[in-house]
Amino acid sequence: MLCAVYKSSRKDETYLYVPGRDDFSKVPKALMQTFGLPIFLMIMPLKEGRKLARLEVAKLRDELNTKGYYLQLPPPQENLLKTHLIAQGGHNNDA
């Protein structure tokens, strides 16, 4: 199985995977508007044993087969204040 990978022109570290190059037919219009202009990165084979940084190949294949696309969002940003307070031996539920 092959998929095409695009990065968002509006959102850093946001990627859209679709089953074929320029095949956005299953991607909701509202998502495409938020995503912005898709910037083509590559065609990627999804074969067993392939390692991806923040995504399991099996999950990606499943999403492509069921929904027709997969949206990869950036990882959550670390809360530096909370980390600092914990390191100081305290805690703050508001951080």
Backbone as ProteinMPNN parsed JSONL, in Angstrom:
{"seq_chain_A": "MLCAVYKSSRKDETYLYVPGRDDFSKVPKALMQTFGLPIFLMIMPLKEGRKLARLEVAKLRDELNTKGYYLQLPPPQENLLKTHLIAQGGHNNDA", "coords_chain_A": {"N_chain_A": [[0.851, -1.186, 0.0], [0.51, 2.229, -0.781], [0.937, 5.643, 0.24], [0.282, 9.172, 0.148], [1.987, 11.968, 1.437], [1.459, 15.04, 2.998], [2.313, 18.334, 4.081], [1.023, 20.874, 6.227], [0.237, 24.178, 5.185], [-0.424, 26.036, 6.982], [-0.278, 25.17, 9.658], [2.235, 24.311, 11.858], [4.157, 21.315, 11.974], [2.042, 19.621, 11.232], [0.483, 17.094, 9.499], [-0.911, 15.505, 6.626], [-2.104, 12.466, 5.539], [-2.907, 10.664, 2.699], [-4.53, 8.214, 0.538], [-3.657, 8.334, -2.154], [-1.744, 10.353, -4.435], [-2.704, 13.702, -4.361], [-5.328, 13.028, -3.765], [-7.846, 14.072, -2.219], [-10.442, 13.537, -1.793], [-11.91, 12.266, 0.261], [-11.409, 13.761, 2.474], [-12.72, 15.941, 4.855], [-14.225, 19.072, 3.954], [-14.083, 21.241, 5.75], [-11.859, 20.53, 7.283], [-9.862, 20.651, 5.34], [-9.893, 23.403, 4.82], [-8.968, 24.434, 7.253], [-6.496, 23.179, 7.364], [-5.158, 24.302, 5.251], [-3.221, 25.112, 2.289], [-2.189, 22.125, 0.917], [1.06, 20.894, 1.07], [2.984, 18.985, -0.902], [4.936, 16.249, 0.161], [5.945, 13.543, -0.074], [5.622, 10.262, -1.618], [4.858, 7.354, 0.058], [5.649, 4.032, 0.857], [3.674, 1.707, 2.673], [4.674, -0.651, 4.304], [4.968, -3.704, 6.169], [6.877, -3.623, 9.154], [8.038, -1.177, 8.724], [9.192, 1.796, 10.229], [7.789, 4.606, 11.742], [7.999, 7.972, 12.913], [6.078, 9.161, 14.838], [3.884, 7.525, 14.726], [2.1, 4.508, 14.254], [2.411, 2.112, 11.706], [0.361, 0.258, 11.24], [-1.885, 1.531, 12.37], [-2.053, 3.793, 10.736], [-2.57, 2.59, 8.229], [-5.059, 1.433, 8.79], [-6.651, 3.737, 9.299], [-6.507, 5.001, 6.785], [-7.81, 3.094, 5.235], [-10.379, 3.03, 6.414], [-11.321, 5.727, 6.876], [-10.2, 7.179, 4.805], [-8.229, 9.041, 4.968], [-5.582, 10.417, 7.047], [-4.89, 12.48, 9.737], [-2.147, 13.971, 11.143], [-1.286, 15.458, 14.049], [0.709, 17.984, 15.76], [2.904, 17.095, 18.519], [1.852, 17.571, 21.958], [2.749, 20.634, 23.567], [5.294, 21.013, 25.997], [4.569, 21.844, 29.354], [6.259, 24.199, 30.761], [6.24, 25.677, 33.157], [4.846, 24.009, 34.937], [6.589, 21.806, 34.953], [8.851, 22.991, 36.107], [7.851, 23.704, 38.66], [7.301, 21.171, 39.743], [9.872, 20.125, 39.793], [10.917, 21.718, 41.751], [9.828, 20.677, 43.952], [7.278, 21.306, 44.594], [3.789, 21.701, 43.7], [1.357, 22.658, 41.33], [-1.857, 22.966, 40.613], [-3.05, 24.602, 38.771], [-1.298, 25.109, 36.742]], "CA_chain_A": [[0.0, 0.0, 0.0], [1.219, 3.511, -0.84], [0.169, 6.826, 0.634], [0.924, 10.454, -0.109], [2.127, 12.749, 2.666], [1.451, 16.492, 2.779], [2.387, 19.151, 5.292], [0.11, 22.008, 6.214], [0.82, 25.504, 4.95], [-0.878, 26.907, 8.073], [-0.022, 24.629, 10.995], [3.518, 23.628, 11.977], [4.178, 19.9, 12.376], [0.744, 19.012, 10.954], [0.634, 16.338, 8.257], [-2.086, 14.806, 6.127], [-1.794, 11.265, 4.763], [-4.03, 10.231, 1.857], [-4.146, 6.994, -0.176], [-3.02, 8.596, -3.45], [-1.325, 11.744, -4.626], [-3.756, 14.685, -4.631], [-6.654, 12.437, -3.557], [-8.431, 14.654, -1.01], [-11.884, 13.355, -1.942], [-12.536, 11.818, 1.513], [-11.058, 14.701, 3.543], [-13.784, 16.946, 5.018], [-13.887, 20.421, 3.461], [-13.697, 22.092, 6.888], [-10.483, 20.166, 7.629], [-8.988, 21.198, 4.294], [-9.803, 24.851, 5.012], [-8.098, 24.661, 8.409], [-5.173, 22.662, 7.013], [-4.532, 25.213, 4.302], [-2.71, 24.517, 1.057], [-1.353, 20.954, 1.195], [2.372, 20.927, 0.427], [3.377, 17.592, -1.127], [6.251, 15.858, 0.657], [6.437, 12.285, -0.641], [4.826, 9.044, -1.685], [5.516, 6.468, 1.008], [5.087, 2.685, 0.961], [3.304, 1.309, 4.034], [4.912, -2.081, 4.412], [5.215, -4.208, 7.515], [8.222, -3.412, 9.656], [8.47, 0.208, 8.544], [9.097, 2.598, 11.438], [7.458, 6.016, 11.585], [8.369, 8.684, 14.137], [5.017, 9.341, 15.827], [2.701, 6.851, 14.223], [2.26, 3.102, 13.91], [1.995, 1.846, 10.329], [-0.929, -0.438, 11.271], [-2.92, 2.537, 12.62], [-2.153, 4.606, 9.527], [-3.259, 1.787, 7.21], [-6.453, 1.305, 9.202], [-7.304, 5.033, 9.085], [-6.622, 5.219, 5.34], [-8.826, 2.163, 4.724], [-11.721, 3.317, 6.938], [-11.713, 7.127, 6.686], [-9.684, 7.706, 3.545], [-7.163, 10.006, 5.261], [-5.132, 10.462, 8.437], [-4.335, 13.78, 10.112], [-1.171, 13.88, 12.229], [-1.121, 16.743, 14.72], [1.973, 18.07, 16.496], [2.815, 16.638, 19.905], [1.537, 18.677, 22.863], [3.908, 21.35, 24.081], [5.581, 20.79, 27.409], [4.232, 22.94, 30.248], [7.515, 24.467, 31.457], [5.963, 26.117, 34.523], [4.51, 22.818, 35.714], [7.83, 21.045, 35.095], [9.687, 23.716, 37.056], [7.269, 23.582, 40.001], [7.506, 19.799, 40.198], [11.3, 19.994, 40.081], [11.18, 22.453, 42.991], [9.194, 19.935, 45.04], [5.896, 21.765, 44.79], [2.878, 21.378, 42.62], [0.37, 23.711, 41.08], [-2.915, 22.379, 39.769], [-3.464, 25.577, 37.76], [-0.286, 25.217, 35.694]], "C_chain_A": [[0.889, 1.239, 0.0], [0.323, 4.604, -0.284], [0.988, 8.067, 0.306], [0.901, 11.254, 1.182], [2.238, 14.229, 2.296], [1.639, 17.19, 4.107], [1.472, 20.35, 5.108], [0.863, 23.308, 5.946], [0.465, 26.458, 6.09], [-0.452, 26.465, 9.464], [1.297, 23.87, 11.011], [3.326, 22.194, 12.459], [2.822, 19.204, 12.224], [0.81, 18.389, 9.56], [-0.659, 15.613, 7.909], [-1.616, 13.657, 5.234], [-3.049, 10.88, 3.986], [-3.571, 9.044, 1.008], [-3.459, 7.213, -1.525], [-2.683, 10.071, -3.586], [-2.506, 12.603, -5.064], [-5.167, 14.116, -4.511], [-7.215, 12.912, -2.213], [-9.949, 14.464, -0.981], [-12.59, 12.953, -0.649], [-12.255, 12.766, 2.683], [-12.162, 15.752, 3.657], [-13.32, 18.341, 4.588], [-13.43, 21.344, 4.591], [-12.257, 21.799, 7.316], [-9.515, 20.738, 6.611], [-8.833, 22.713, 4.435], [-8.87, 25.186, 6.166], [-6.658, 24.271, 8.096], [-4.422, 23.624, 6.109], [-4.082, 24.48, 3.053], [-1.829, 23.325, 1.398], [-0.051, 21.04, 0.392], [2.875, 19.487, 0.333], [4.788, 17.346, -0.607], [6.78, 14.611, -0.039], [5.316, 11.269, -0.811], [5.582, 8.024, -0.829], [4.857, 5.085, 0.997], [4.808, 2.342, 2.426], [3.454, -0.197, 4.165], [5.214, -2.455, 5.859], [6.668, -3.973, 7.907], [8.748, -1.997, 9.483], [8.235, 0.981, 9.835], [8.774, 4.043, 11.062], [7.661, 6.695, 12.927], [7.263, 8.714, 15.192], [3.748, 8.582, 15.491], [3.019, 5.395, 13.914], [1.701, 2.869, 12.502], [0.622, 1.179, 10.308], [-2.076, 0.55, 11.488], [-3.136, 3.402, 11.378], [-2.905, 3.849, 8.428], [-4.743, 1.673, 7.518], [-7.228, 2.599, 8.936], [-7.494, 5.311, 7.592], [-7.715, 4.327, 4.745], [-10.234, 2.526, 5.185], [-12.186, 4.741, 6.643], [-11.267, 7.71, 5.356], [-8.624, 8.776, 3.725], [-6.731, 9.827, 6.712], [-4.493, 11.818, 8.677], [-3.41, 13.584, 11.298], [-0.94, 15.282, 12.777], [0.208, 16.782, 15.459], [1.803, 17.543, 17.92], [2.489, 17.831, 20.811], [2.812, 19.325, 23.385], [4.056, 21.091, 25.573], [5.215, 22.041, 28.209], [5.454, 23.206, 31.127], [7.299, 24.924, 32.896], [5.677, 24.919, 35.417], [5.759, 21.974, 35.964], [8.737, 21.689, 36.135], [9.16, 23.548, 38.483], [7.459, 22.178, 40.571], [8.964, 19.58, 40.587], [11.668, 20.687, 41.396], [10.509, 21.792, 44.188], [7.785, 20.375, 45.334], [5.021, 21.264, 43.677], [1.872, 22.506, 42.503], [-0.658, 23.136, 40.127], [-3.371, 23.317, 38.672], [-2.496, 25.646, 36.59], [-0.542, 24.243, 34.584]], "O_chain_A": [[1.9, 1.286, 0.7], [-0.903, 4.501, -0.333], [2.214, 8.019, 0.202], [-0.078, 11.223, 1.928], [3.001, 14.613, 1.409], [1.183, 16.704, 5.142], [1.189, 20.779, 3.989], [1.981, 23.505, 6.423], [0.995, 27.567, 6.156], [-0.282, 27.298, 10.355], [1.468, 22.901, 10.271], [2.432, 21.909, 13.256], [2.494, 18.304, 12.997], [1.143, 19.053, 8.579], [-1.398, 15.168, 8.787], [-0.836, 13.853, 4.302], [-4.133, 10.783, 4.562], [-2.374, 8.874, 0.776], [-2.736, 6.33, -1.985], [-3.276, 10.923, -2.924], [-3.214, 12.271, -6.015], [-6.104, 14.663, -5.093], [-7.073, 12.232, -1.197], [-10.653, 15.147, -0.236], [-13.766, 13.273, -0.478], [-12.809, 12.587, 3.767], [-12.508, 16.39, 2.663], [-12.178, 18.733, 4.826], [-12.503, 22.134, 4.415], [-11.517, 22.717, 7.671], [-8.459, 21.254, 6.979], [-7.75, 23.247, 4.194], [-8.07, 26.117, 6.07], [-5.718, 24.949, 8.511], [-3.2, 23.746, 6.192], [-4.514, 23.357, 2.793], [-0.826, 23.482, 2.094], [-0.075, 21.236, -0.823], [3.155, 18.848, 1.347], [5.712, 18.111, -0.884], [7.907, 14.599, -0.535], [4.231, 11.394, -0.242], [6.792, 7.854, -0.974], [3.636, 4.983, 1.115], [5.611, 2.65, 3.307], [2.466, -0.931, 4.138], [5.656, -1.628, 6.657], [7.574, -4.109, 7.085], [9.792, -1.652, 10.036], [7.187, 0.833, 10.464], [9.405, 4.624, 10.179], [7.512, 6.061, 13.971], [7.501, 8.326, 16.336], [2.66, 8.959, 15.926], [4.081, 5.086, 13.375], [0.634, 3.38, 12.162], [-0.201, 1.496, 9.449], [-3.127, 0.422, 10.859], [-4.273, 3.705, 11.017], [-3.782, 4.415, 7.774], [-5.584, 1.798, 6.628], [-8.338, 2.558, 8.405], [-8.545, 5.809, 7.187], [-8.457, 4.753, 3.86], [-11.191, 2.351, 4.429], [-13.32, 4.943, 6.207], [-11.892, 8.637, 4.841], [-8.164, 9.361, 2.745], [-7.413, 9.176, 7.503], [-3.645, 12.254, 7.898], [-3.833, 13.088, 12.342], [-0.464, 16.172, 12.073], [0.779, 15.733, 15.758], [0.698, 17.543, 18.462], [2.81, 18.97, 20.474], [3.818, 18.655, 23.615], [3.073, 20.966, 26.304], [5.515, 23.161, 27.794], [5.661, 22.518, 32.127], [8.099, 24.59, 33.77], [6.205, 24.825, 36.525], [5.96, 21.482, 37.074], [9.329, 20.991, 36.957], [9.931, 23.281, 39.405], [7.748, 22.023, 41.757], [9.255, 18.928, 41.59], [12.618, 20.287, 42.07], [10.608, 22.288, 45.31], [7.158, 19.85, 46.254], [5.456, 20.498, 42.817], [1.585, 23.211, 43.47], [-0.356, 22.853, 38.968], [-4.022, 22.876, 37.725], [-2.842, 26.191, 35.542], [0.216, 24.198, 33.615]]}, "name": "protein", "num_of_chains": 1, "seq": "MLCAVYKSSRKDETYLYVPGRDDFSKVPKALMQTFGLPIFLMIMPLKEGRKLARLEVAKLRDELNTKGYYLQLPPPQENLLKTHLIAQGGHNNDA"}
